[in-house]
Amino acid sequence: MKAVFLAADNITSPLGKTTNENFTRVKNNVSGIALVNNQQLSSTPFYASAFAKDEPHVADGRYTKFERLCIHSIADALSSSTIQLSSPDTILILSTTKGNVELIQNNEMNVALN
């Protein structure tokens, strides 16, 4: 079995833009869950973990909000790393709890099933 090394990581969430910000806030019992009162989403207010509207990760026409979050998170993880992305030994693992669900709802997602 080959050895595996973690060279860079990042967590982008409503709690913070970096792994350290998220860890510190969780350690200090800060919750990312807040009351959402948005009539476009639901006629009844509900509690959820959501990014603030003023976050810089808004869709810009080229990329969806989710894609911009991914780009930001990967760029932050790599900013303090010497990882060679072109190396055949480099693997990127992206884990998310959301994804681009809006594309599924709007039938905008093209998926090749092979």
C-alpha positions as CSV (number, residue, x, y, z in Angstrom):
1,M,0.0,0.0,0.0
2,K,1.3,3.5,-0.9
3,A,1.7,6.2,1.7
4,V,-0.9,9.0,1.6
5,F,0.0,12.5,2.6
6,L,-2.3,15.5,3.1
7,A,-0.6,18.5,1.8
8,A,-3.4,21.1,1.8
9,D,-7.0,21.4,2.9
10,N,-9.7,24.1,3.3
11,I,-13.2,24.3,4.6
12,T,-15.5,27.0,3.3
13,S,-18.8,27.3,5.2
14,P,-21.1,29.9,6.7
15,L,-18.8,29.7,9.8
16,G,-15.7,30.8,7.9
17,K,-13.6,30.9,4.7
18,T,-10.7,28.7,6.0
19,T,-10.3,25.5,8.0
20,N,-8.8,27.4,10.9
21,E,-11.8,29.9,11.0
22,N,-14.3,27.0,11.0
23,F,-12.4,25.0,13.6
24,T,-12.0,28.0,15.9
25,R,-15.7,28.9,15.7
26,V,-16.8,25.3,16.3
27,K,-14.4,25.1,19.2
28,N,-15.9,28.3,20.6
29,N,-19.5,26.9,20.3
30,V,-20.4,29.2,17.4
31,S,-23.2,27.8,15.3
32,G,-23.6,28.4,11.5
33,I,-27.3,27.8,11.8
34,A,-29.6,30.8,11.8
35,L,-33.2,31.8,11.1
36,V,-33.8,32.2,7.4
37,N,-36.8,34.4,6.6
38,N,-36.8,34.5,2.8
39,Q,-40.2,34.4,1.1
40,Q,-38.6,33.3,-2.2
41,L,-37.5,30.1,-0.4
42,S,-40.4,29.4,1.9
43,S,-43.5,31.2,3.2
44,T,-42.5,30.0,6.7
45,P,-39.2,31.0,8.3
46,F,-36.9,28.1,9.0
47,Y,-33.5,27.4,10.5
48,A,-30.6,26.5,8.2
49,S,-26.9,27.0,7.6
50,A,-26.6,29.5,4.8
51,F,-24.0,31.9,3.4
52,A,-24.7,35.6,3.9
53,K,-26.0,37.4,0.8
54,D,-22.9,39.7,0.9
55,E,-20.5,36.7,0.5
56,P,-18.2,37.2,-2.5
57,H,-19.2,33.7,-3.8
58,V,-22.2,34.9,-5.9
59,A,-22.8,33.6,-9.4
60,D,-21.2,35.8,-11.9
61,G,-22.6,34.4,-15.2
62,R,-19.5,32.3,-15.8
63,Y,-19.7,30.0,-12.7
64,T,-22.5,29.1,-10.4
65,K,-22.3,30.1,-6.7
66,F,-21.2,26.5,-5.9
67,E,-18.5,26.5,-8.5
68,R,-17.1,29.8,-7.2
69,L,-17.1,28.4,-3.6
70,C,-15.1,25.4,-4.9
71,I,-12.7,27.7,-6.8
72,H,-12.2,29.8,-3.7
73,S,-11.7,26.8,-1.4
74,I,-9.2,25.1,-3.7
75,A,-7.3,28.3,-4.3
76,D,-7.0,28.9,-0.5
77,A,-5.9,25.3,0.1
78,L,-3.2,25.6,-2.5
79,S,-2.0,29.1,-1.6
80,S,0.2,27.8,1.2
81,S,1.3,24.7,-0.6
82,T,4.0,23.7,-3.1
83,I,1.7,21.0,-4.7
84,Q,2.4,20.4,-8.3
85,L,-1.1,20.1,-9.8
86,S,0.3,18.6,-13.0
87,S,2.0,15.7,-11.1
88,P,0.5,12.3,-11.7
89,D,0.9,11.8,-7.9
90,T,-1.5,14.7,-7.1
91,I,-5.1,13.9,-6.4
92,L,-7.8,16.5,-5.7
93,I,-10.7,15.3,-3.4
94,L,-13.6,17.6,-3.2
95,S,-16.3,16.8,-0.7
96,T,-19.5,18.8,-0.4
97,T,-22.9,18.5,1.2
98,K,-24.6,20.6,-1.4
99,G,-23.4,20.5,-4.9
100,N,-25.2,22.3,-7.8
101,V,-28.7,21.1,-6.9
102,E,-30.2,24.2,-8.6
103,L,-29.0,22.8,-12.0
104,I,-30.9,19.5,-11.4
105,Q,-34.1,21.4,-10.5
106,N,-33.8,23.6,-13.6
107,N,-32.9,20.7,-15.9
108,E,-29.6,22.5,-16.8
109,M,-27.3,19.7,-15.8
110,N,-25.8,17.5,-18.6
111,V,-24.6,14.2,-17.3
112,A,-22.8,11.7,-19.4
113,L,-23.6,8.2,-18.2
114,N,-21.1,5.7,-19.5
